[in-house]
Amino acid sequence: MSDESGGSAFSEGYVIPIAGLLSFAFALMAGLTAQRALSGDPADVAVPVGFAAVAVIALRLRIKAIAARSGDDGDASRK
């Protein structure tokens, strides 16, 4: 799946859109399950909190991928 150029997976550009979609999907699932968690058993709160945590992790991965991509672009322009 690599062109053997020695680059990382972040430079291929697949991580940024996939991480963004995952972040959006988990945030949406957290929002959809929030009403049931607030009106039900206190143990039901774990589901939206878990979804929100995964959404934040996916967003952080996307931000790191963007930073790695812009860092690679900056190094290429300096050469």
C-alpha positions in Angstrom: 0.0 0.0 0.0 3.1 2.2 0.0 4.9 3.5 -3.0 8.2 2.7 -1.1 9.1 6.4 -1.0 10.0 6.1 2.7 7.1 8.4 3.8 4.7 7.7 6.6 1.1 6.9 6.4 0.2 10.4 7.4 1.7 11.8 4.2 -0.5 9.7 2.0 -3.6 11.6 3.1 -5.9 8.8 4.1 -5.8 9.4 7.9 -7.1 12.9 7.9 -10.5 12.4 6.2 -11.1 9.0 7.9 -10.3 10.4 11.4 -12.6 13.3 10.7 -15.5 11.0 9.7 -14.9 8.8 12.7 -14.9 11.8 15.0 -18.1 13.0 13.5 -19.8 9.6 13.7 -18.9 9.0 17.3 -19.9 12.6 18.3 -23.2 12.0 16.6 -23.7 8.7 18.4 -22.9 10.4 21.7 -25.5 13.0 21.0 -28.1 10.4 20.1 -27.6 8.4 23.2 -27.4 11.4 25.6 -31.2 11.7 26.1 -31.5 8.0 27.2 -28.5 8.4 29.5 -29.9 11.5 31.2 -33.4 10.1 31.7 -32.4 6.5 32.6 -30.1 4.6 34.9 -26.9 6.3 36.0 -25.0 3.4 34.5 -26.3 4.4 31.0 -24.1 7.5 31.2 -21.1 5.4 30.3 -22.3 4.9 26.7 -22.4 8.6 25.5 -19.2 9.4 27.6 -17.4 6.5 25.8 -18.6 7.7 22.4 -17.5 11.2 23.3 -14.1 10.0 24.4 -13.6 8.1 21.1 -14.7 11.2 19.2 -12.1 13.3 21.0 -9.4 10.7 20.4 -10.2 10.5 16.7 -10.1 14.3 16.5 -6.7 14.4 18.2 -5.4 11.9 15.7 -6.7 14.0 12.9 -5.0 17.1 14.3 -1.7 15.2 14.7 -2.0 14.0 11.1 -2.6 17.5 9.8 0.4 18.8 11.8 2.6 16.0 10.4 1.4 16.7 6.9 2.1 20.5 7.2 5.5 19.7 8.9 6.4 17.6 5.9 5.3 20.3 3.5 7.4 22.9 5.4 10.5 20.8 5.2 10.1 20.2 1.5 9.9 23.9 0.8 13.1 24.6 2.8 15.2 22.3 0.7 
